[in-house]
Amino acid sequence: MSWLHQLLNSLNNDEINSLQSISFRGKEKEVFKIYLAHLNLNTPEKEEICTRLEITNTHYYKIKSVLVNKIYSHFFKEDVLMLVEFLSSRQLYNLLKTEILQLIKEIENSKFLNKEKILLELFKKAIDLPYSCYDEKLVKIVSEKYLNCKRDSNEADKNYIIFHKLFADCNRCAAAKKPEKHFSLNENNLFEFEKELIQQKHHLALYYLYRTFISFYTYYDPNPELQLIYLEKAISLKGEIKKFFSIDIGVFLELLKADALYSNKKFVEAYKIYDAIFSKGVEKEMYSYLYHCEQFALVAIILKYYTKAETFLNKTFIQHIAAREGIFATRGLLAFSKLFLSLGDTKKAIQKINLANEINQKSFYLPFDLQLRVLECFAFYFKRDFDFTKQLLQRNVKFLSSLGSKKSYELYFKFCSVLSSVISCKEKSIALSLANRNEIERLHASLVDIYGNLFLKLKD
């Protein structure tokens, strides 16, 4: 898929419509129209376009580059930080990497006044690139440019770069097939770093080291108690590090604490923290704001505070769903689907699932796709459309098999098997076996933080 095609496909309907006001010249206008006609389709063929418009390959590539830059300028004028944030949030990582390199060149030519701020943001975006797109060379270039640009750069600044990158590495490598091969540090290494940073009083670096500990005890050596211990250590630094953040870092760390309690299935404790924080109001600029909103809604659904969940979802997600804003809209639709399935309203649940499927196809995200497949099966089973549910299950087994690692998706294979058995018992009017009831209990215990009480509803 070409970068122009990726960019256009990442835009919502209102954003696409607003592009009509851009002044395109000659062949630019014709190429733009061709790409608009291919929204949600395969990338148009280069040879076909060049022949049709009587242009060379070089001219064609130049036109596409001009179109991309005009679209950037239309939305972001000269605000490069807004552009970088947009490319990151829409998961346009190839475009983001190219833009980072371009901005570094422009900064070297003294175009910008706020060089230090821009380079720091570029560093953060570079280290947060996902595993498949990560570029170590790019990170090295950006971090060196930042340190060279920063006035009075010292050891604390260098350690910040090292340990923020270490935290990002720890998270990113967890997505690899064998994480321990890519993230080679163990807890003894981390203990040594902690001693040094405490001694040096490099608080921001120490904060990111504590975040690394939390990730380490989440992904590499799971230990809920140690996760919370190191989270409390990070919280203890909030007074020392708040000046480095544009958001209220104390609120953010409390939300992280609620997230940790939630992921460790301590739902009542998590709910109390979420409820207290959101009751006071959380700034929309908060890191991962909509993720935290989704978590709060899900814990409310698990605890059967359905009215609270629906009111909160309407308040936070409706505008993103109306604008069909990719990952943000899909998050809200997933939560709405789980709410309506919990309430027994399969009609509304299916409407939300269908819309979520439509939006997720545009910027495909596998974890969301897996959830939607499971929720769709639940919805049609609860609707008592057993024949269609069986078709969905067969389709999903084929899809899971195509993903390669059966062990990674073991719970989803088990779900398909168990629901097939449940349908069989329904059709034969026989009781569910104890073995199947136990399997449902195990699935509930493993996946309650994702699907709420839907497995228990299935058993009932």
C-alpha positions in Angstrom: 0.0 0.0 0.0 1.4 3.4 -1.0 1.9 6.1 1.7 -0.7 8.3 0.0 -3.2 5.4 0.0 -2.4 4.7 3.7 -2.8 8.3 4.7 -6.2 8.7 2.9 -7.5 5.4 4.4 -6.6 6.6 7.9 -9.0 9.6 7.6 -12.6 9.7 8.7 -15.5 10.9 6.5 -15.4 14.5 7.7 -11.7 14.7 7.2 -12.0 13.2 3.7 -14.7 15.8 2.8 -12.6 18.7 4.1 -9.9 17.8 1.5 -12.1 19.1 -1.3 -11.1 22.6 -0.3 -7.4 22.0 -1.1 -6.2 23.6 -4.3 -4.7 20.8 -6.5 -3.0 21.6 -9.8 -3.3 19.8 -13.2 -2.3 16.2 -12.8 -2.3 16.4 -9.0 -6.1 16.8 -9.1 -6.4 13.7 -11.3 -4.1 11.5 -9.2 -6.0 12.7 -6.1 -9.4 11.7 -7.6 -8.0 8.2 -8.6 -6.8 7.6 -5.0 -10.1 8.8 -3.5 -12.0 6.4 -5.8 -9.8 3.6 -4.3 -10.6 4.3 -0.6 -10.9 0.9 1.2 -9.8 -0.9 -1.9 -6.4 -2.0 -3.2 -3.8 0.6 -4.1 -4.3 1.8 -7.7 -1.8 0.4 -10.2 1.1 2.7 -10.9 1.5 1.6 -14.5 -2.2 2.1 -15.2 -2.1 5.7 -13.8 1.0 6.7 -15.6 -0.4 5.4 -18.9 -3.8 7.0 -18.4 -2.3 10.4 -17.4 0.6 10.3 -19.8 3.2 10.9 -17.0 6.6 9.2 -16.1 7.2 7.2 -13.0 9.3 10.0 -11.6 6.6 12.5 -12.2 4.0 10.2 -10.6 6.1 9.8 -7.4 6.7 13.5 -7.2 2.9 14.2 -7.5 2.2 11.7 -4.7 4.8 13.4 -2.5 3.2 16.8 -3.2 -0.3 15.5 -2.4 0.9 14.0 0.9 2.5 17.4 1.9 -0.6 19.3 0.9 -2.8 17.1 3.0 -0.3 17.6 6.0 -0.4 21.3 5.5 -4.2 21.4 5.2 -4.7 19.8 8.6 -1.6 20.9 10.6 -0.3 24.1 8.9 3.2 24.5 10.5 2.4 22.6 13.7 4.9 19.7 13.3 4.1 18.3 16.7 0.4 17.9 15.9 1.4 16.2 12.6 3.8 13.7 14.4 1.0 13.0 17.0 -1.5 12.4 14.2 0.8 10.0 12.3 1.5 8.1 15.5 -2.2 7.9 16.6 -3.3 6.7 13.2 -0.5 4.0 13.2 1.1 5.4 10.0 4.5 4.3 11.2 6.3 4.4 7.8 5.1 8.0 7.2 6.1 8.9 10.8 9.7 7.6 10.4 10.1 9.5 7.2 8.7 12.7 8.8 11.1 12.3 11.8 14.1 12.1 9.4 12.8 15.1 7.4 12.2 17.2 10.6 15.8 16.4 11.8 17.2 17.8 8.6 15.0 20.9 8.8 16.0 21.5 12.5 19.6 21.3 11.5 19.0 24.1 9.0 17.6 26.3 11.9 14.0 26.5 10.7 12.5 26.0 14.2 12.8 28.0 17.4 11.7 25.2 19.8 14.2 22.6 18.6 14.7 21.0 22.0 11.0 20.4 22.5 10.5 19.0 19.0 13.6 16.7 19.2 12.4 15.3 22.6 9.0 14.5 21.1 10.6 12.9 18.1 12.7 10.7 20.5 9.6 9.6 22.4 7.8 8.7 19.1 10.8 6.8 17.8 11.3 4.6 20.8 7.5 3.9 20.9 7.4 2.4 17.4 6.0 -1.1 17.5 8.3 -4.1 17.2 7.7 -4.7 13.4 8.6 -1.0 12.6 11.3 -0.2 15.2 14.5 1.4 13.8 17.4 1.4 16.3 19.5 3.6 14.0 16.7 6.2 13.9 16.5 6.2 17.7 20.2 6.7 18.0 20.2 9.7 15.5 17.3 11.4 17.3 18.6 10.9 20.8 22.1 12.2 19.9 20.5 15.3 18.2 18.4 15.9 21.3 21.3 15.8 23.7 23.5 17.9 21.4 20.7 20.5 21.1 19.8 20.6 24.8 21.4 23.4 26.7 23.6 22.4 29.6 23.1 18.7 28.9 24.4 16.5 31.8 24.5 13.0 33.1 20.9 13.2 34.3 19.8 13.9 30.7 21.8 11.0 29.3 20.4 8.7 31.9 16.9 9.8 31.1 17.5 8.9 27.5 19.0 5.5 28.4 16.2 4.5 30.8 13.2 5.8 28.9 14.5 3.8 25.9 15.0 0.8 28.3 11.4 1.0 29.3 10.2 1.2 25.7 12.5 -1.7 24.8 11.0 -3.8 27.6 7.5 -3.2 26.4 8.2 -3.6 22.7 10.2 -6.8 23.0 7.3 -8.4 24.9 5.5 -8.5 21.6 8.2 -10.7 20.1 7.8 -14.5 19.8 10.5 -15.1 22.4 10.7 -11.9 24.3 13.6 -13.0 26.6 15.9 -13.3 23.6 15.3 -9.7 22.6 15.2 -8.2 26.1 18.2 -9.7 27.7 18.3 -7.9 31.0 17.2 -9.7 34.2 16.0 -8.4 37.5 19.6 -8.4 39.0 20.6 -5.9 36.2 17.6 -3.8 37.1 18.5 -3.9 40.8 22.0 -2.6 40.1 20.6 0.2 38.0 18.2 1.2 40.8 21.1 1.5 43.3 23.1 3.7 40.9 20.2 6.0 40.1 19.1 6.4 43.7 22.7 7.4 44.6 22.9 9.9 41.7 19.4 11.3 42.5 18.4 11.1 38.8 14.7 11.0 39.5 13.3 11.0 35.9 15.6 8.1 34.9 14.6 6.3 38.1 10.9 6.8 37.3 11.4 5.1 33.9 13.4 2.3 35.5 10.5 1.7 37.9 8.2 1.6 35.0 10.6 -1.0 33.4 10.4 -3.1 36.6 6.5 -3.0 36.4 6.7 -4.2 32.7 9.3 -6.8 33.6 7.0 -8.3 36.3 4.1 -8.1 33.9 5.5 -9.7 30.7 8.7 -11.6 31.6 8.3 -12.8 35.2 4.7 -12.2 36.1 4.3 -11.1 39.7 1.3 -9.0 40.7 2.7 -8.1 44.1 6.0 -6.8 42.7 4.1 -4.8 40.0 2.3 -2.9 42.7 5.5 -2.5 44.8 7.3 -0.8 42.0 4.3 1.2 41.0 4.2 2.6 44.5 7.9 3.5 44.1 7.2 5.3 40.9 4.3 7.2 42.6 6.7 8.3 45.4 8.7 10.2 42.8 5.7 12.3 41.5 6.8 15.4 43.3 10.3 15.3 41.9 9.3 14.6 38.3 6.0 16.5 37.7 7.8 19.4 36.1 8.8 17.1 33.2 5.2 16.3 32.2 2.5 18.4 30.6 -0.2 16.3 32.3 -0.8 15.7 36.0 1.6 12.8 36.5 0.1 12.0 40.0 -3.3 11.3 38.4 -1.7 9.3 35.6 0.2 7.1 38.1 -3.1 6.5 40.1 -4.7 5.4 36.8 -1.8 3.0 36.2 -2.4 1.6 39.7 -6.0 1.0 38.9 -5.0 -0.6 35.6 -2.6 -2.9 37.5 -5.3 -3.9 39.9 -7.7 -4.5 37.1 -5.3 -6.7 35.1 -4.7 -8.7 38.2 -8.5 -9.1 38.6 -8.8 -7.0 41.8 -11.9 -5.4 40.3 -13.4 -3.8 43.4 -10.2 -2.1 44.3 -9.6 -0.9 40.7 -13.2 0.4 40.5 -12.8 2.6 43.6 -9.7 4.3 42.2 -11.2 4.8 38.7 -14.4 6.1 40.1 -12.6 8.6 42.5 -10.4 9.9 39.7 -13.1 10.2 37.0 -15.6 11.7 39.4 -13.1 14.6 39.9 -12.6 14.8 36.1 -9.6 13.8 34.0 -8.1 16.0 31.3 -8.5 14.6 27.8 -4.8 15.1 27.2 -4.0 12.4 29.8 -1.8 9.7 28.4 -3.9 6.8 27.0 -7.1 8.7 28.1 -9.5 6.6 26.2 -7.8 3.3 27.2 -8.4 4.3 30.9 -12.0 5.2 30.0 -12.5 1.8 28.4 -11.0 0.1 31.5 -13.3 2.0 33.9 -16.4 1.1 31.8 -15.4 -2.6 31.7 -14.8 -2.9 35.4 -18.2 -1.2 36.0 -19.8 -3.9 33.6 -18.0 -6.7 35.5 -19.3 -5.4 38.8 -22.8 -5.0 37.2 -22.9 -1.2 37.5 -24.6 -1.2 34.1 -26.2 2.3 34.3 -22.9 3.8 35.4 -21.1 2.1 32.5 -23.6 3.2 29.9 -23.7 6.8 31.1 -19.9 6.9 31.1 -19.5 5.3 27.6 -22.0 7.8 26.2 -20.1 10.7 27.7 -16.7 9.6 26.5 -17.0 7.6 23.3 -20.1 8.7 21.3 -18.3 11.5 19.5 -15.4 9.3 18.5 -17.8 6.6 17.2 -19.8 9.2 15.2 -16.6 10.4 13.6 -15.5 6.7 13.1 -12.1 7.5 14.6 -10.3 4.2 14.0 -8.9 2.6 17.2 -10.7 5.1 19.5 -14.2 4.4 18.0 -13.5 0.6 18.1 -12.6 0.7 21.8 -15.9 2.4 22.6 -17.9 0.0 20.3 -16.3 -3.0 22.0 -17.2 -1.8 25.4 -20.8 -1.0 24.3 -21.0 -4.5 22.8 -20.0 -6.1 26.1 -22.5 -3.9 28.0 -25.4 -4.8 25.7 -24.5 -8.5 25.7 -24.4 -8.4 29.5 -27.8 -6.8 29.5 -29.2 -9.3 27.1 -29.9 -6.8 24.3 -28.4 -8.8 21.4 -29.9 -6.4 18.8 -28.0 -3.4 20.0 -24.9 -5.6 20.6 -24.9 -6.8 17.0 -25.3 -3.3 15.7 -22.2 -2.2 17.6 -20.2 -5.3 16.6 -21.0 -4.7 12.9 -19.9 -1.1 13.0 -16.8 -2.0 14.9 -15.9 -4.6 12.3 -16.4 -2.1 9.6 -14.1 0.5 11.2 -11.5 -2.0 12.3 -11.2 -3.3 8.7 -9.9 0.1 7.7 -6.9 0.1 10.1 -6.8 -3.6 11.0 -5.7 -4.4 14.7 -5.6 -8.1 15.5 -6.4 -7.9 19.3 -9.6 -6.0 18.4 -10.4 -8.4 15.6 -10.1 -11.4 18.0 -12.5 -9.7 20.5 -15.0 -9.0 17.8 -15.0 -12.6 16.6 -15.7 -13.8 20.1 -18.4 -11.2 20.8 -20.1 -12.0 17.5 -20.3 -15.7 18.5 -21.7 -14.8 21.9 -24.3 -12.5 20.3 -25.7 -15.0 17.8 -25.6 -17.8 20.4 -27.6 -15.6 22.9 -29.9 -14.8 20.0 -30.4 -18.6 19.6 -29.3 -18.6 16.0 -27.3 -21.7 16.5 -26.7 -22.5 12.8 -25.1 -19.2 12.2 -23.1 -19.4 15.4 -21.6 -22.7 14.2 -20.7 -21.1 10.9 -18.9 -18.3 12.8 -17.0 -20.8 14.9 -15.9 -22.8 11.9 -14.7 -19.6 10.2 -12.9 -18.5 13.4 -11.0 -21.9 13.7 -9.8 -21.5 10.2 -8.7 -17.9 10.9 -6.9 -18.9 14.1 -5.1 -21.7 12.3 -3.9 -19.2 9.7 -2.1 -17.2 12.5 0.6 -19.8 12.9 1.2 -20.2 16.6 -1.6 -22.4 18.0 -0.2 -22.1 21.5 -0.5 -18.2 21.5 -4.3 -18.5 20.7 -5.0 -21.6 22.8 -7.8 -19.9 24.8 -9.5 -18.9 21.5 -9.4 -22.4 20.1 -10.8 -23.6 23.4 -13.6 -21.1 23.3 -14.6 -22.4 19.8 -14.5 -26.0 21.0 -16.5 -25.3 24.2 -19.2 -23.2 22.5 -19.6 -25.9 19.8 -20.2 -28.4 22.7 -22.7 -26.0 24.3 -24.7 -25.7 21.1 -24.7 -29.4 20.6 -26.1 -29.9 24.1 -28.8 -27.3 23.4 -29.8 -28.9 20.2 -30.0 -32.4 21.8 -31.7 -31.0 24.9 -29.1 -32.6 27.2 -27.3 -31.2 30.2 -23.9 -29.6 29.8 -21.1 -32.0 31.0 -19.2 -31.2 34.1 -16.0 -31.1 32.0 -17.5 -28.4 29.7 -18.8 -26.4 32.7 -15.2 -26.5 34.2 -13.8 -25.4 30.9 -16.2 -22.4 30.8 -15.1 -21.6 34.4 -11.4 -21.7 33.3 -12.1 -19.5 30.3 -14.0 -17.0 32.6 -11.1 -16.9 35.0 -8.6 -16.3 32.2 -10.6 -13.8 30.2 -12.9 -12.0 32.6 -10.9 -8.8 32.3 -11.6 -8.8 28.5 -15.1 -10.2 28.2 -16.6 -9.5 31.6 -19.1 -12.1 32.8 -20.1 -13.4 29.4 -18.7 -16.8 30.0 -20.7 -17.2 33.2 -23.8 -16.1 31.2 -23.0 -18.8 28.7 -22.8 -21.4 31.5 -26.1 -20.2 33.0 
